[in-house]
Amino acid sequence: MDSILLSALIFSPLLGILVLLFVPKTDEVLIKWIGLLATLLPLVLAFFVYFGFDTAKETLQFAEQYKWIDFNIQGQPNGNDFTIKYDLGVNGLSVVLMLLTAIVSTLAAATSVWIKDQWKGYFMLFLLLEVGMLGVFASQNLLLFFIFFEITLIPTFFLIGKWGYLDKEKAAYSFLIYNGLGSAILLIVFIILYMKSGTMNFTGLSAFLSQPPEMLERYYLGDNFRMGLLIALLVALGVKLPIVPLHSWMLQVHVQAPPSIVMIHSGILLKIGAYGLYQFGLGFFPGEFEQIAFWIALLGVINLLYGAFIAFVQIDFKKVLAYSSVSHMGIVLIGLGSLTEAGIQGAMFQVISHGLISALLFFLVGLIYQRTGTSLITHLGGLAKMMPITAGFLLAGGLASLGLPGMSGFVSEFMAFFGLFKTMPVLAAIGTLGIILTAVYILRAVLTITFGETKEALGTIKEGRFVEWLPALILTFFIILIGVYPAVLSDMLHLTIEAMMAGKGAIT
């Protein structure tokens, strides 16, 4: 046990909630400042963890483990076999994801200036959501993971349904139903694993499930049963990612939720699905994962092509970005399905890269909507003349999304497809069509909005203030930093992925 730093990081947003309880709901200026400042403490702690992480160690770091729940069931061979501990710890991937969460949360809090009313309730839910997201990536225990996973659902439901746009209630209930069903399946798998192994610790479960098949047969964990558990995980986490055809709920959320929440949803919450597939799918069931690797990669290609095709025909820029998220999550599946170190590293790069790029683009579409009252591409045009700084950031975000060299999107796409070409060259060749389509629909939308015919109906639009486009500046900085210096991520991810590959005997 190194420290209580992870616990402090995870629960630090609760300080903001505690302070807000004593602030009158009519004091909006104070509430806004408290809400923003409350995200700075976890941001500072996340950077502290990031820079304190030793990239030369393969083991979990900043680990915490305490006795938590003891069922004390009589008759068990060891008496306390059914004890659940409070387990926290981070590897290279989870450190980066926690930092991404803290960065996007702070910038989303700044973007929350566009929220019109009921600030106190909004920021209390917002900060609770941040607790859940941070906890998910630090958990080393199935029960803790599930609790934090559920904590993210409730605040998101209310944040969409209360502060969203016209069809906000429909989007909120669609989010809750789909993710609720995914959670139910996930819980069933977790309970089965716990009952079979007697532990909820990730490392303990991985060791238990790596026993020879004849040993697992004694626990009624035969080949077919393990495959069934993996497929159940794929469905449960595929809702979150999302995997086509489990994606329709996400489109509604991205269109109807307020910009700050869409930044978090697209930038962080979708990535929980990818993290879960890596941690539980590849980590717990490597043999079964290898058996269905082709189908996972195929689902990735379907995601990539389907999202790109549908994005191309959209006239609402929000929907273009929503289908773009579906498409880009296909690259995560492609990298994981390749079962190569390069491919898996590309998938994890894509998780981080898309988190930054999607947060940037949804921030910009929110800013444009605030100025123009529309997100329809056909109603926008000539933005470069009226809002040149915003248009410049939009162009940069679009180029990053299509994978321009020198930006983070290029690194992730190159590595994921490089990995797939090593194992499934035909499927990889088909998938490259999606990269071409991405360039087409992104350039069509962005160039029409920035350099298209100026719409008189827009009148005179003023450029955003510095405080408004500051989040875009910060996100663009990180996107370019990863693009020109990918070692800032690869150094953190390399040993974690290498240890996973070596320990599981996967294809290299």
Beta strands, then each sheet from edge to edge (+ up, - down):
strand 1: 61-70
strand 2: 83-90
sheet 1: 1+ 2-
end
